[in-house]
Amino acid sequence: MIRVLVADDQAMVRAGLRLILESQPDVEVVAEAADGEEALAAARGHRPDVVLMDIRMPRLDGITATRRLIEHDPAIRVLVVTTFDADQNVYEALRAGASGFILKDSTPEQLVAAVRLIAAGDALLAPARTRRLIESQVRPQAAAESSAVGRLTEREREVLVLMARGMDNRELGAELYVSEATVRTHVGHVLAKLGARSRVQAVVVAYESGLVRPGSAS
């Protein structure tokens, strides 16, 4: 069962998301929050697997809430729910550790699929759209990120580049001629060395360090 927390300042949006998710046999909405502060408290009390996070909320915005949630519990997954996919705020949420984003006009089926994918953690959500967002917002930062990427082995750098292309664990295994268990080990090492909390955060570091350049991962 995937335990979900819904954080949005609009009650009707929260109700709609709950209705969609609770129609699924493998998803349970364990709590709702109307702002970032409530989201932090609800996450501590209910231990969700996935948080659906609005960006613009009173008291505490979704970016700061995402960062604090993941600092408190690195295993938690944050799915940003947004109106615009070319928004710098969404990019900042990904940098803060969110595992992906979905548009508010997505279909119920797309929402459910996104929650399941984010909960599994083995693939990027909407890799082409995610790359477009990163490439539109990225500004290379050659100091800290480069030193982090420099700690990767040659194979780990290869894994990171393939992750940036949107490959899931199965596709990575096929490309590298290794088992999915070995892929999971490599991905875990990449995330740990980069200090990344999600695959997409690692991809952001890859772009910011210059390891992956706009247009090269398509």
N, C-alpha and C positions, 0 to 999 in steps of 0.2 A: 504493500500500500504506500503510495506517494503522499506524504503529508505536506500540505500547501498553506502558506500564509498569504493573504491578499492585502496589499497596502496601497490605498488610493484615497484621495480626499473626497471623492464623490461617491455618495452612498449607492446611487443607482449603478455606477460602474462596478462597485464591489459586489452588489447583488447579482449583476449579470454574469460576472466572472465565476462567482460561487455556483450559480445555477448550471453553467456550462460544465464546470469541473466535477461537480457532485453527481452529474449524470453518468459518470464513468465508474466502473466497478473497482478500478485500481487507484482512484484518487480520492483523497479526503481533505476538505478545507477545514483546518483545525482552528483558524482564527482570522480576524480581520483587523485592519488598522487604518485610521484616518490621517495619520501623519507619520513622519519618521520616528518620532519619540515613541509613539504607540507601537510601531513595528519592532523596535528594539526590545521593548518590554514583552510583547507577545512572543517574539522569537525565543526569549529566555524562558518563558513559561511553557511554551508548547513544542519547542524543538522541531520546527518544520524541516523538511528536506529541501523544499523549494519556496522561495519568496517571490511573488509577483510584485514588482516595485514600480510605482509611478515616480517620475522625476520631480515634478513641481508639486510639493506639498508644504503646508504650513509647519511652523515650528522647527522642523528638521527636514531638509530636502532629501531626495532619494539617493543622490550621490554620496553624501556624508553618511546616510543611514547604511548604504551598501558597504562602505569602507568599515564602519564600526561593527556591523553584523559579522563580516568575514574575519575581522581581527578577533572577535569573541569566539567564533566557531568557524574555522577554516573549511569545514566539511559542508557548510550550507551553500546552496546554489541560489543565485539571484537572477531572475529573468525580468529585464526591464520591459515595461509596457509603455509604449510611447506613441505619439501622434505623428511625429516626423522621424524619418530614418537617416536624415543628413544633419542631425542636431549635434552640436558640440557637447551638449550636456550628456547625450547618450554615449558619446565617445569617452567622456570623463568617467562615466559610470563603468564602462568596460575597463578603463585603466584602474579603477578602484577595485576591480575584482568580479564584476558581474559576469555571468557565464554566457550571456547573449541578450538579444532584444527582439521584441515582436511588436508589430504595429497594432494600434487599437482597432483598426478596421479589418483585421484578420478574421477568417472564418472560425467558428467554434472548433472545427476539425484541426485547423492549423494551430490553434491555441493548445489543444490537448496534446497534439504531436510534439509541440515545443516543450511542454512541461515534461513529457516522458523523456525526450532527448536530453534536456538539461539535467534531469535527475540521474540518467545513466552516465553522463559525463564522458562519453567515449567519442564525441564528434562535435564539430562546430555547428551551431544552429545557423541555417541560411548562409552558408559560407560566401557565396558571391555577394550578397547584400552586405555582409559583415566586412568583407574586403573593401567594398566601395566606400563604406563609412570610414574605415580606418585610413584609406588612401586619401580621402577628402580632408581629413583632419590632422593627419600625422605631421609632426615637426621633429625631424631627427634630433636626438639628444645624445651626442656621441660620448658622454663621459660615463655616467653610472651604468647605463644600459649596455654600452660596449664592453665594459669590464665584466658584466654579468654574462654576456654572450661568450666572452673570451674564456670563461670557465668550462664551457661545454666541450665535450669530445667531438671529434669529427662526425661520428655516427649521430650524436645528439643534435648537432647542428643540422644534419641532414633530416632528422626527424622533425625538427622545428620548421624547416622550410616546407616540408611536405604537409605539416599541420596548417601552415599558412595558406596552402593551396586548398584546404578544406577537406583533406583526407581523414576518414574515420579510422579506427583501429584496424578494422578488417582490411581496408585499402592500404594502410601503411604496411601491414604484414605482407600483403601480396607484393607490394613495390619493393620491399627490402628482403623478401624471401626469409622471413622469420615468423614465429608464432605470435598470436595475439597477446599471449602472456608476456613474451619478450617485448612486444610493442608497449604494453602497459608499463613495464619496468623502465623502458627508455623515456616514455612520456613523463613518468613520475620523477625521474632524475632531472629532466629538462625543467619541469615546474619548480622543483626544489632549488636548483641552482639559480634560476631566474628570480626566485622569490615570488612566483606567480601563483595565484589562487585558482586560476581557471585556464583552460586552453586558449581562450580568446585573449586573456591578459598576456599570456606568453607570446601570442602572435603580435599584439601591440608592441611588446618589447622588441620583437624581431624587426618590425618596421622602424621603430624609433632608433634602433642601433645601426640601421643601414644594412643588416644582414639580408633583409628582404626589401626590395625597392618597389615603389608603386608601379603596377603593371607587370611585374615579374612573376607574380604568384598566380596569375590567371591561367 
